[in-house]
Structures are given as C-alpha cells and as structure tokens.
Amino acid sequence: MKKVYYLKTCDTCRRILKELNLSSEFILQDIKKDSITTAQLDEMKTLAGSYEALFSKRAQLYKKMDLKHQDLAKKDYKYYILDHYTFLKRPVIIIEDSIFIGNAKKTVEAIKEALNN
C-alpha cells in the first residue's frame, strides 16, 4: 500500500508532496476533509511502534490545552489524534511496510530513498 495522510491547507505538507512528486499509485487522504478512522490509526501505530510517535506536540491545541503538563498515556495519544486532526504529526507517508512521519529533512530524504528503491 502507498498512502499519504496530509493536510491540504498545510504549506509544509504541500511543499513536501510537490518535492516528492508522488506517482498516481499513492492514495492521498486530506485528514481535515476525510477523518482518520480507528483502523487507519491502529495500522499507523503498528508500523510506527506507538501512538506517541504519531502525535504532534507542535499542534496549537497541544499548547492551548496545556497537554505538555499532563501525563499522557497511550490511550490519550490515540484519543487526541482521533478527536482532532491537528494532533497527527504530518505528513504520514506509508510505502508498503514502511512509515515516514513528519516533515524533518532527514525524514523527507528517507522517503526519497525509499521511492528510488
């Protein structure tokens, strides 16, 4: 499977997608318009190893809700990601059995390498 979870209104997501120039084999899912399902999140968690790895601590709601000072458990990360799309670290790109999370330069380079193999 080749899939991208992204936010259409996010400049960084759009820049990365343009830079990667993904083939039509990829399914693009705008997480604001088409919410993440529990099954999709569980699949991402299986590949990523944890819900926390998928959770964005840079989301404005994270700061607004003062989650930094709370002791979040696995179920909390899952709950918040399913509750509001901004809590998913993005983009999330799945290429077969590999998952790439976020917009760090080394992540984008790893995606490029995976696409060239």
C-alpha positions, 0 to 999 in steps of 0.5 A, spaced: 500 500 500 502 507 498 498 512 502 499 519 504 495 522 510 496 530 509 493 536 510 491 540 504 491 547 507 498 545 510 504 549 506 509 544 509 505 538 507 504 541 500 511 543 499 513 536 501 508 532 496 510 537 490 518 535 492 516 528 492 512 528 486 508 522 488 506 517 482 498 516 481 499 509 485 499 513 492 492 514 495 492 521 498 487 522 504 486 530 506 485 528 514 481 535 515 476 533 509 476 525 510 477 523 518 482 518 520 478 512 522 480 507 528 483 502 523 487 507 519 490 509 526 491 502 529 495 500 522 499 507 523 501 505 530 503 498 528 508 500 523 510 506 527 511 502 534 506 507 538 501 512 538 506 517 541 510 517 535 504 519 531 502 525 535 504 532 534 506 536 540 507 542 535 499 542 534 496 549 537 491 545 541 497 541 544 499 548 547 492 551 548 490 545 552 496 545 556 497 537 554 505 538 555 503 538 563 499 532 563 501 525 563 499 522 557 498 515 556 497 511 550 490 511 550 490 519 550 495 519 544 490 515 540 484 519 543 487 526 541 489 524 534 482 521 533 478 527 536 482 532 532 486 532 526 491 537 528 494 532 533 497 527 527 504 529 526 504 530 518 505 528 513 504 520 514 507 517 508 506 509 508 510 505 502 508 498 503 511 496 510 514 502 511 512 509 515 515 516 514 512 521 519 513 528 519 516 533 515 524 533 518 529 533 512 532 527 514 525 524 514 523 527 507 530 524 504 528 517 507 522 517 503 526 519 497 530 513 498 525 509 499 521 511 492 528 510 488 528 503 491 
